[in-house]
Amino acid sequence: MKKIYYILLLLILPLAGCSDFLEQDNKSNVPRDEFYGTAAGYESLINTVYSSLRAIYGIEPWIFSAGTDLYAAGRNKVPDGLGTYKGLLDSDSDVTKFYKNCYAGIQLANTAIYYADHTAKTDKLEQYKAEARFIRAYYYYLMVQHFGGVSLVTDMIDSPIVAFERNSATDTYAFIISEMEDLKNTLPAKTTLFGKVDQRTVNHFLAKTYLCRGYEAFGTVADFSKAAEYADLAIGGQALSISFIDLFWPTNEKNNEVIWSVQYDASSISDPSNDGNMQQAFFGTYLGGVEDGHKYTTSTLTPTIRLHQLFTKGDTRYEGTFMVQLYNSYYDLYTKTSLLNTTKVLYYYPPVWEVADTAAWRAANPATRAKTIIIPMQENTLTVSGKPTTYTAAMSGDVYGVAVVRKFDDPTSVFSTKSSTRDVVLARVGESYLVACEAYLKAGNKAKAVERINAVRNRAAASGYNMSITESELTIDFILDERGRELAGEYHRWMDLKRTGKLIEYAVKYNPNIIGAEYFKGVDGQNKILRPIPLSAINLNHAKVEQNPGY
């Protein structure tokens, strides 16, 4: 049985269990060539390629959300490296884990691509190979955003290799785009199996890749035009017809606005209380213990007041994003919907436009709200930096003054665990509209940019409210605000700020854990914008690898 050796990957980490269609099972110790040479064995390998994404998205979302304007330390501390940049080193464990997991996924995809030419022929073989090529390209998309240029490993490695040259960011982008454009037509226009890659998935990420390249020093306006073209193909004329609250309702996660998601399913996970993902446990303050009937929250990456202040009255995404009313049990909102008009509200977190006057809210239903404890957003100066923070304790120091994000709530989860078996959405039509908006703006077509963003805003507007904007109001800052409102907690924010060149400005201005721009300065006097190439990978690589600026 062949063994795989690869220095750059450091090691293959154990992958999480598989979802309903992601079943992998080679427990009989059949040699690799023999097992993957069968149709069933090869399909198992493809499923494992998909499940590798859980190593990226099932864990703490530090790499995607820490150190931004919208999420900061709450009751518990965010890791200092990714949370403040000041202590970010080339030995950072979270960055190293992300780097290793990406390359582990790439190697699985390379293995699937290789065995596509060495397995039993089936009607779906070319489609499966295209799926593996896309997921490999997607991993490189993630890596070029975080690290810049990286080593492009495109072959299955089954013998020792001790030197991997680092490719440029130009080459990395070119590879991603070339792969995605080449494989797209081999995939079905629309998958019949939820969570599988199809042409729409590829269009969405081609749009994002072109958009990101357009901002690079080697990018051109043509990149933005291509990004707009592909974003419109991903939209495919589909209107945003699902209400925002229904879009994220726990029983509606497989709706037709989801383009691609990492699949989870309790029935196919060995231990649902631990082997799911952590998305619902983040983006919330501490609410109390199991005796209070609340969900588990890490109290890290707590929403800043900045995130709450992005919303205005009449935007239905506010209550679709935040749990503003808590009843006897946190999950009563989902499990006792027909009884909520007669169930007493224990706590109320008023939005910014209602903080000064909550009398009208009480008067709307005095039978259930007369004794409600109202927790307004507050600030104090108790952070280690001495800078004002949004997390003032109330009620014996247990409840903080900002509502938690509820978009990812899983009422089936067990309290005292971080685990959820809801899918993690990686692409949806609402974001395709926002990508198209940003691309059209950067390409110089404000009229179409406004059309695309107003489609998102009009879906969000409550009855009687007009949230459309005009061309004069549209700027990159407005788009970033809109992405904050639409995509809160969806693992995009760090890449959004890095892409648009707003990372330092926004983090310093809005993150209470970051005192000033000097936090970004590295040992060489340059700013830490990209993540560091892990020192362990550099030391194991016999090729000379240049470290990123700041480290």
C-alpha positions, 0 to 999 in steps of 0.5 A: 500500500502506497504511503503519502509523504509531503513536507509542506503539509506538515501532517494530515489532520484527522477529518471530521465525520461525513454528512448525509451524502458525504459517506466515506468508509474504508474500514477493511484495510483494502489497499488504496489503489484497489479501493479507489479503483472501484466506483464505490471507493472513488465516490467515497474519496470524493465525499472525503474531499468535501468533508475536508472543508469541515476542518476549515469551517467546523472550528473556531472562526478566528481566521475569518472574523477576529481583529475586525470592526464587527467582532471583538472580545466579550466575557472571554478573550480573543486569541491575541495574535489574530485578535489584535495583530500585535502579538501575531507571529509566524508560530501562531497556532491558529494560522498554522492550523488553517494553513495545514488544513488547507493543504490537507484538503488540497492533497485529498483533492489531488488524490481524487484528481489522480484516481479519476484516471485510474478508477472504474469508468462511470457516467459521473466520473468527469463530474466528480473530477471537476468537483475535486478540481473546484474544491482544490481551487477553492482552497487556493482561493482561501490561501491567496486571500490570507497568505498571498502567493503560495506553493501550487501543489497540483499532483498527488504526492506519494514519494518524499519531496523536500522542496516546494517553491513559493509561487507568486500571488499573480500565478496563484490567482491565474491558476484559480481562475484558469481551473474554475473556468476550465472545469465549469462546463463539466458540472451540472448547471444546477445540482440535484444533491444539495451541497454539491458543486455546480456551475452556479457555485463556480460562477459565484467564486469566479466572481469573487476571485476576479473581484479580489484580483482587481484590488491587487497591484497587478489587477486591472479594471477588466477584473472587475468587469469579469467579476460583475459578469460572473456574479450576474451569472451566479444570480441567474435572474433569481429574485430575493424572494425569501424573507430574511428571517425565513432565510435563516430559520433552523428548519429552512437551511436547504432553501433555493438561495443557498448556492453552496454549503458545508454539509452537516447531518446529526444522523451521520456524525459519530457524536453530534454534541461535539462533532458538528460546527461551532458557528452558533456558539460564536457572535454572542455574549454570555447569557447565563448557564444551563439553569437559565435555559439559554444556549451555549455561547463562547462570549468571544467574537462578541458583536460590537456596537458598531455591528448593531449601529449599522442597522436602521429602523425598518430593516428586517435583518436586525431581528433576523440577525439578533435575538432581541427578546429572550423568553423562559428558554432561549429556543422558545422562539423556534419551539413555541412560536404559536405561544409567543404572544402570551409568553412573558419576555424575560429580557429585551435588547432594544435596537439603537433606534429604541434605546432612548425610549422603550415605553412604546415597546412595553405598551404594545403588549403589557401582559408579557412585557410589563416586568421585562428586564430591558438591557440597553447597549452600554459602554465602559472602560474595563478593557486591558487597553483602557479603550471603551468597549461595548461589553458592560455587564448587567444583572450580577455581571452575567449579561452583557449589553448587546444582543447575540447573533441568532442566525445560526441557532440550532434548537436541536443542539445540547447545552454546554457544547459548542456543537451544531449540526446546521450547515455552514453556508459558503455562498448564497444569492444575496451575496452574489448581488453584493459582489455584483454591486461592488464589481460594477462600482469598481468597473465604473458602472454605478447604475448597475451597482445600485440596482444590485444593492437595492435588490438586497435592501428592498428584500430587507425593508419592512412593509412601509419602509423604503431602503433604496439608495441612489448613485450618490450614496453608493461608496465602498464604505456603504457596500462594506456596511451593507455586507455587514448587515447582510452577512453578519457572522458568515465568515467573510469580514476579515477578507472583506476588509483586507480586500478593500484595503480597509482593514487597519482603518476599520479595526482601529476605529471600531474594534475596542481591543485595538488601540491604534495602527501601531498594533499592525506594525511588524518587526520589519516596520511593515504592516501585518496585512497578510497572515504569516507563512508558518515557521514550521512550514518554512523550516521543513521546506528545503526551498527558500521561502520569503516570509510575508511583510511584518514577520 
